[in-house]
Amino acid sequence: MTQEEKKQIPIFLFPFIGMYTALKYIFLVIYDIILFAIKGIKFIFLDIFVITVNKIMNKDQVKNINQNEIINNQLNSENPNNKYLEFYNNLWFVKKQKKKLEEQRQKLVNELQTENIIRSENPKIFWYKARNSNGKMETGTINGYSKLDVNTFLLQEGYTVYAIRSDKTIDFLYGESSIFAVKMSNKDLLFWLTQLSTYIRAGISLTDGVKILNNQFKKKKQYRKAFQSIIYELTMGANFSSALEKQGNMFPALLINMIKAAEATGDLEATLADMANYYEEIDKTHKQMVSAIMYPSVITVFAIGVIVFILMFVIPQFIKIYRESNATINGLTLFIINLSDFLQGNIWYLVIFLIIGIIVFYMCYKYIKAFRKNVQHFLMHLPLFGNLIIYSELTIFTKTFASLLANNVFITDSMGILSRLTNNEIYKDIMQDTINNIVKGNKISESFKNHWAIPEVAYYMMVTGESTGQLADMMDKVSNYYSEMHRSLVNNLKAFIEPILIVVLAFVVGLIIIAVIVPMFELMNQLEA
């Protein structure tokens, strides 16, 4: 299923998708709880016992015992710790565990020798149980084409393999869901590309470089399966771009196509470095956009919170005074009192309605193309904020287009990548028109001519680049130009919005205060009279 098809999922299927993913992750949580409970029991009743015996029997001599040697009983006869090892290895539960592991390993060997191993066309999820080179037992999952391939890969990585399985239950528990699919963040992707480029420049092979990065990302377990899958694919002789492509949405389509082009030219190291610089620039643009939107949003929420607090907790105190004294109430004060009564009686209904409204809006925006397009069209025509969106989209579009052209990616492929890069339906339509014009033999710039979402400066610079044969360089200049325009507009918006929001907040709060105080003055005049 393509990304576009996923976004056209009917709304009535949302509850079923939610039930499926909820059930799946409930199973995973229960499984993890049971697993950690077993490990905790083992630690309390086995590991602590062994450590205690260890220290009692020979506190000084066993201090430097290698745990891997203890488990595998590989110490020679002259080692002074053999007495401890003999005691440890003769414990009934240690014998039972070793016997069970050996039976599992032998069963796996027999399966690999007797079964007719058929490699699947698409990678499947295999669960494995193995001991790593440090003597520690591990369980995990890996994407592979057959049980034999997975076993060979794990052996090459220094594992002692005891079990490998693949069935529908494993697919259900560990299969990637389109809703919870792992996607590498820009920060992690930037670090990953920079480090990998450095390793290749230092003479380290691509496979070894990915292995080193797998260890560096050890704390981020959400990436572990993908990294192992990449190492597996490279070990099996697959191209780097193909290995990345098989990880679903984890890596951007732009990066995959750039690496594919680099593999054809043999310049992978420079491409990785260029892509690291590219994602650094894109990350800056995104942060500017978030900063521009976040500041007024926080101020607005704070202002609404202050107003609601006054209406719900301050105004009612004055209402009691007015009612007890039969004070004369004007129209503005009456409106404020009615609004306060309404909020007190319906606040939870309003909160629930607001939450449901936000969820419905989000779902419609994400899955209904026509709705998303109309919302984007409206936002892009707003004063100031419309230009902010246009400048951001143009910066990312031209920067990406320049990188694709510089790496000799076909124009039609470039437009396909660009249309997937953005979620803006206006620019997706422009990309589609561009592909149609290329098929007809027209210039690329024809699709951008007289379009309200493309400023004239960008259009004429594109025409100049086409006529001089320097389209990639010209697109890079357009990107730099609109990046500066975007940065300047963000700073201006911050300076412009702050006083406006303060004035609006002061006006609303002042209006409420006036509505409350005016009847008080009238009440005081009545008392004096």
Secondary structure, 3 states (H helix, E strand, C coil): CCHHHHCCCCHHHHHHHHHHHHHHHHHHHHHHHHHHHHHHHHHHHHHHHHHHHHHHHCCCHHHHCCHHHHHHCCCCCCCCCHHHHHHHHCCHHHHHHHHHHHHHHHHHHHHHHHCCCCCCCCCEEEEEEEECCCCCEEEEEEEECCHHHHHHHHHHCCCEEEEEECCHHHHHHHCCCCCCCCCCCHHHHHHHHHHHHHHHHCCCCHHHHHHHHHHHCCCCHHHHHHHHHHHHHHHCCCCHHHHHHCCCCCCCHHHHHHHHHHHHHCCHHHHHHHHHHHHHHHHHHHHHHHHHHHHHHHHHHHHHHHHHHHHHHHHHHHHHHHHHHCCCCCHHHHHHHHHHHHHHHHHHHHHHHHHHHHHHHHHHHHHCHHHHHHHHHHHHCCCCHHHHHHHHHHHHHHHHHHHHHHCCCCHHHHHHHHHHHCCCHHHHHHHHHHHHHHHHCCCHHHHHCCCCCCCHHHHHHHHHHHHHCCHHHHHHHHHHHHHHHHHHHHHHHHHHHHHHHHHHHHHHHHHHHHHHHHHHHHHHHHHHC
